[in-house]
Structure formats: structure tokens, C-alpha cells
Amino acid sequence: ITSTLTFAAACASAGITVLIGNDLGQCSQNHCARFETATAMAFISWFTISPSFLLNFWTLASR
């Protein structure tokens, strides 16, 4: 569950970052570097959580 929620949050953060940066063009007023760093950290945390999720899911399915 945590892995899925982390992935959803990372994707939502990436969407907001693209919206502000590319579509609205307001990166000079906002802190886009901080948004991009936070989004990258969210994806990195998802990559570290996903092996645990897959291992637990595989263990549950093999019962």
C-alpha cells in the first residue's frame, strides 16, 4: 500500500511541476528547482520501497 501511495504522490508532484514549469511558464516566480528536487526524491523513495512491495506481494501470492 505504501509503495502505491508513494508512486501516486510522485506522479502527482511531477504533473504539478510540469504544469507550473512548462504550461504556465511561471518558474521565475515559483521555486521550480525545489519542486523538481522534491519530485525526484519522491521517485527515488518509490524505487527503494518497490522491491519490498514486490517481495511481500510475491510472498502473499505464493501462499
C-alpha positions in Angstrom: 0.0 0.0 0.0 2.8 2.4 0.9 4.6 1.8 -2.4 1.4 2.5 -4.4 0.7 5.7 -2.5 4.3 6.9 -2.8 4.2 6.3 -6.6 0.9 8.1 -6.9 2.2 11.1 -4.9 5.4 11.2 -7.1 3.4 11.2 -10.3 1.1 13.9 -9.0 4.1 16.0 -8.0 5.6 15.5 -11.4 2.4 16.7 -13.0 2.2 19.8 -10.9 5.9 20.6 -11.7 5.3 20.2 -15.4 2.2 22.4 -15.2 3.9 25.2 -13.4 7.2 25.0 -15.3 6.1 24.3 -18.9 2.4 25.2 -19.2 2.1 28.2 -17.0 5.7 29.4 -17.5 6.0 30.8 -14.0 9.2 29.2 -12.9 10.8 32.6 -12.2 8.2 33.4 -9.6 8.0 29.9 -8.0 10.7 27.7 -6.7 10.8 25.2 -9.6 14.2 23.7 -8.6 12.8 22.8 -5.2 9.7 21.2 -6.8 11.8 19.2 -9.2 14.1 18.1 -6.4 11.2 17.0 -4.2 9.7 15.1 -7.2 13.0 13.4 -7.9 13.3 12.4 -4.2 9.7 11.0 -4.3 10.6 8.8 -7.2 13.8 7.7 -5.6 11.9 6.8 -2.4 9.5 4.8 -4.6 12.3 2.9 -6.2 13.6 2.0 -2.7 10.2 0.9 -1.5 9.1 -1.1 -4.6 11.4 -4.2 -4.0 9.9 -4.6 -0.6 6.4 -4.3 -2.1 7.1 -6.8 -4.8 8.7 -9.3 -2.3 5.7 -9.1 0.1 3.2 -9.4 -2.8 5.1 -12.4 -4.1 5.1 -14.0 -0.7 1.4 -13.3 -0.3 0.6 -14.8 -3.7 2.6 -17.9 -3.1 0.6 -19.0 -0.1 
